[in-house]
């Protein structure tokens, strides 16, 4: 296990380096620049700004300087917000995205596992049909459409939930639903398909023959062994949801990391683009490592290769 983790850690560092390299090159390949606007700056001011951020140096020199600073934990200064460090942008915005994402993930996992198990245990019955309708709805309805419908129904018509803000528990309900409905639908489908397959395995028939109750067979044996695809999906799901959705955050007025990322692209803010991408990639790589380790915990038949 230790050797496996070390190998994966090294592979993760290499992957992160590749992400930084490609993001750095792509960010600098965007037409225009961080100081390009409808009102053109005087040449002297633009030259001073480029010198301040090192944009007047060769691209190779900018790259090596950025890598050296990143290793020390310095992601640079935003090129659009004067005096604001990229690290400070992430520190301020990520907790908001993480809190919303955490609620959305809990909703997706709990409801998805319940609907998937209910559907598998009542195959071809009304429970199965209801679960299928809900999961299909979750997959086909875009988050921004669902967010708009939720605001119209619960804020404008029923007036029971606030449409904007992020200060009270009630502020989490609609954005968490809008953000979590899509992954919930996938968890439901994965759970249903795998649980149906596991319930037809020989060891389940043996457990039934021994007289074990349906509850023990389902939740102690079958459900546990059907979670591998769900756990696989949870790695990128957690990383994506925790870093936020620009559309959902914008609709509900949530100052999260997703909003900052898209704004940085619009503004050609190189340092923020790269810094947020590195942060997102680090979370994704870490989540995938945890997922690989969880494989063995969930299913001991899977052996890690040293």
URPE-V291147 format. One record per pair of residues at least 4 apart in sequence whose ideal C-beta (glycine too) atoms are under 8 Angstrom apart, sorted by the first residue. I is the first residue (numbers start at 1). GAP is how many residues later the second one is. If there is no record, write none. Layout:
# URPE-V291147
I:GAP + I:GAP
This chain:
# URPE-V291147
1:4 + 1:292 + 1:295 + 1:303 + 2:4 + 3:4 + 3:303 + 4:4 + 4:300 + 4:301 + 4:302 + 5:4 + 5:284 + 5:288 + 6:4 + 7:4 + 7:299 + 8:4 + 8:281 + 8:284 + 9:4 + 9:280 + 10:4 + 11:4 + 12:4 + 12:273 + 12:274 + 12:277 + 13:4 + 14:4 + 15:4 + 15:266 + 15:270 + 16:4 + 16:262 + 16:265 + 16:266 + 16:269 + 17:4 + 18:4 + 19:4 + 19:258 + 19:259 + 19:262 + 20:4 + 20:46 + 20:47 + 20:50 + 20:254 + 20:257 + 20:258 + 21:4 + 21:42 + 22:4 + 23:4 + 23:250 + 23:251 + 23:254 + 23:255 + 24:4 + 24:38 + 24:39 + 24:42 + 24:246 + 24:250 + 25:4 + 26:4 + 27:241 + 27:243 + 27:246 + 27:247 + 28:31 + 28:34 + 28:242 + 30:235 + 30:238 + 32:4 + 32:236 + 33:22 + 33:235 + 34:19 + 34:21 + 34:45 + 34:46 + 34:233 + 34:234 + 34:235 + 34:236 + 35:6 + 35:11 + 35:14 + 35:15 + 35:44 + 36:232 + 37:4 + 41:4 + 41:5 + 41:8 + 42:4 + 43:4 + 44:4 + 45:4 + 46:4 + 47:4 + 47:9 + 48:4 + 49:4 + 49:6 + 49:30 + 50:4 + 50:5 + 50:6 + 51:4 + 51:5 + 53:23 + 53:24 + 53:26 + 53:217 + 53:218 + 54:7 + 54:8 + 54:11 + 55:7 + 57:4 + 57:5 + 57:8 + 58:4 + 59:4 + 60:4 + 61:4 + 62:4 + 63:4 + 64:4 + 65:4 + 66:4 + 66:10 + 66:208 + 67:4 + 68:4 + 69:5 + 69:6 + 69:7 + 70:4 + 70:5 + 70:208 + 73:14 + 74:13 + 75:10 + 75:11 + 75:12 + 75:15 + 75:196 + 75:199 + 75:200 + 75:203 + 76:9 + 76:10 + 76:195 + 76:198 + 76:199 + 77:6 + 77:7 + 77:8 + 77:9 + 77:194 + 78:4 + 78:6 + 78:7 + 78:8 + 78:11 + 78:186 + 78:191 + 78:193 + 78:194 + 79:188 + 79:189 + 79:190 + 79:191 + 79:192 + 79:193 + 80:184 + 80:187 + 80:189 + 80:192 + 81:8 + 84:4 + 84:5 + 85:4 + 86:4 + 86:185 + 86:186 + 86:189 + 86:190 + 87:4 + 87:188 + 88:4 + 89:4 + 89:171 + 89:183 + 89:186 + 89:187 + 90:4 + 90:167 + 90:170 + 90:185 + 90:186 + 90:189 + 91:4 + 92:163 + 93:4 + 93:151 + 93:162 + 93:163 + 93:164 + 93:166 + 93:167 + 94:4 + 94:149 + 94:162 + 94:163 + 94:185 + 95:4 + 96:4 + 96:70 + 96:148 + 96:153 + 96:158 + 96:159 + 96:160 + 96:161 + 97:4 + 97:145 + 97:146 + 97:147 + 97:152 + 97:157 + 97:159 + 97:160 + 97:161 + 98:4 + 98:144 + 99:4 + 99:73 + 100:4 + 100:66 + 100:72 + 100:75 + 100:76 + 100:79 + 100:144 + 100:148 + 100:149 + 100:154 + 100:156 + 101:4 + 101:78 + 101:137 + 101:140 + 101:141 + 101:142 + 101:143 + 102:4 + 102:140 + 103:4 + 103:69 + 103:73 + 103:77 + 104:4 + 104:71 + 104:72 + 104:73 + 104:75 + 104:76 + 104:79 + 104:137 + 105:4 + 105:75 + 105:78 + 105:132 + 105:133 + 105:136 + 105:137 + 106:4 + 107:4 + 107:69 + 107:70 + 107:73 + 107:77 + 108:4 + 108:72 + 108:73 + 108:75 + 108:76 + 108:79 + 108:129 + 108:133 + 109:4 + 109:78 + 109:125 + 110:4 + 111:4 + 111:73 + 111:76 + 111:77 + 112:4 + 112:71 + 112:72 + 112:73 + 112:74 + 112:75 + 112:76 + 112:79 + 112:118 + 113:4 + 113:74 + 113:75 + 113:78 + 113:110 + 113:117 + 114:4 + 115:4 + 115:16 + 115:19 + 115:20 + 115:69 + 115:73 + 115:76 + 115:77 + 116:4 + 116:15 + 116:71 + 116:72 + 116:73 + 116:74 + 116:75 + 116:76 + 116:79 + 117:4 + 117:74 + 117:75 + 117:78 + 117:101 + 117:106 + 118:4 + 118:9 + 118:10 + 118:13 + 119:4 + 119:8 + 119:9 + 119:12 + 119:13 + 119:69 + 119:72 + 119:73 + 120:8 + 120:71 + 120:72 + 120:75 + 120:76 + 120:79 + 121:6 + 121:74 + 121:97 + 122:4 + 122:5 + 122:6 + 123:5 + 123:73 + 124:4 + 125:4 + 126:4 + 127:4 + 128:4 + 129:4 + 130:4 + 131:4 + 131:57 + 131:61 + 132:4 + 133:4 + 134:4 + 134:51 + 134:54 + 135:4 + 135:49 + 135:50 + 135:51 + 135:53 + 135:54 + 136:4 + 136:49 + 137:4 + 137:44 + 137:48 + 138:43 + 138:44 + 138:46 + 138:47 + 138:50 + 139:43 + 139:46 + 139:47 + 141:4 + 141:5 + 141:40 + 142:4 + 143:4 + 143:35 + 143:36 + 143:38 + 143:39 + 143:102 + 143:104 + 143:105 + 144:4 + 144:34 + 144:103 + 144:104 + 144:107 + 145:4 + 146:4 + 146:31 + 146:32 + 146:35 + 147:4 + 147:27 + 147:28 + 147:31 + 147:100 + 147:101 + 147:104 + 147:105 + 148:4 + 148:103 + 149:4 + 150:4 + 150:5 + 150:11 + 150:24 + 150:27 + 150:28 + 151:4 + 151:5 + 151:12 + 151:23 + 151:100 + 152:4 + 152:5 + 153:4 + 153:5 + 154:4 + 154:5 + 154:6 + 154:7 + 154:19 + 154:20 + 155:4 + 155:5 + 155:6 + 155:7 + 155:8 + 155:19 + 156:7 + 161:9 + 161:12 + 161:13 + 162:6 + 162:8 + 162:9 + 163:11 + 163:89 + 164:88 + 164:89 + 165:6 + 165:87 + 165:88 + 166:5 + 166:6 + 166:86 + 166:87 + 166:88 + 166:89 + 167:4 + 169:4 + 171:4 + 171:81 + 172:4 + 173:4 + 174:4 + 174:78 + 175:4 + 175:73 + 175:74 + 175:76 + 175:77 + 175:79 + 176:4 + 177:4 + 178:70 + 178:73 + 178:74 + 179:62 + 179:66 + 179:69 + 180:4 + 180:61 + 181:4 + 182:4 + 183:4 + 183:50 + 183:54 + 183:58 + 184:4 + 185:4 + 186:4 + 186:47 + 186:51 + 187:4 + 187:43 + 187:46 + 188:4 + 189:4 + 190:4 + 190:39 + 190:40 + 190:43 + 191:4 + 191:32 + 191:35 + 191:36 + 191:39 + 192:4 + 193:4 + 193:36 + 194:4 + 194:32 + 194:33 + 194:34 + 194:35 + 194:36 + 195:4 + 195:27 + 195:28 + 195:31 + 196:4 + 197:4 + 197:29 + 198:6 + 198:24 + 198:27 + 198:28 + 199:5 + 199:19 + 199:23 + 200:4 + 201:4 + 202:4 + 203:4 + 203:18 + 204:4 + 204:13 + 204:17 + 204:18 + 205:4 + 206:4 + 207:5 + 207:9 + 207:10 + 207:14 + 208:4 + 208:9 + 212:4 + 212:5 + 213:4 + 214:4 + 215:4 + 216:4 + 216:5 + 217:4 + 217:5 + 218:4 + 218:5 + 219:4 + 219:5 + 220:4 + 221:4 + 222:4 + 223:4 + 224:74 + 224:75 + 225:73 + 225:74 + 226:4 + 227:4 + 227:71 + 228:4 + 228:67 + 228:70 + 228:71 + 228:74 + 229:4 + 230:4 + 231:4 + 231:60 + 231:63 + 231:64 + 231:67 + 232:59 + 233:4 + 234:4 + 234:53 + 234:57 + 235:4 + 235:49 + 235:52 + 235:53 + 235:55 + 235:56 + 236:4 + 236:48 + 236:51 + 236:52 + 237:4 + 238:4 + 238:45 + 238:49 + 239:4 + 239:41 + 239:44 + 239:45 + 239:48 + 240:44 + 241:4 + 242:41 + 243:14 + 243:15 + 243:18 + 243:36 + 243:37 + 243:40 + 244:4 + 244:5 + 244:10 + 244:12 + 244:13 + 244:14 + 244:15 + 245:4 + 245:13 + 246:4 + 246:12 + 246:13 + 246:15 + 246:16 + 247:4 + 248:4 + 248:6 + 248:10 + 249:4 + 249:5 + 249:6 + 249:7 + 249:9 + 249:10 + 250:4 + 250:9 + 254:5 + 255:4 + 255:5 + 256:4 + 257:4 + 257:19 + 257:22 + 257:23 + 258:4 + 259:4 + 260:4 + 260:12 + 260:16 + 261:4 + 261:11 + 261:12 + 261:15 + 261:16 + 261:19 + 262:4 + 263:4 + 263:6 + 264:5 + 264:8 + 264:9 + 264:12 + 265:4 + 265:8 + 267:5 + 268:5 + 269:4 + 270:4 + 271:4 + 272:4 + 273:4 + 274:4 + 275:4 + 276:4 + 277:4 + 278:4 + 279:4 + 280:4 + 281:4 + 282:4 + 283:4 + 284:4 + 285:4 + 286:4 + 287:4 + 288:4 + 289:4 + 290:4 + 291:4 + 292:12 + 293:4 + 294:4 + 295:4 + 295:7 + 296:4 + 296:6 + 296:7 + 296:8
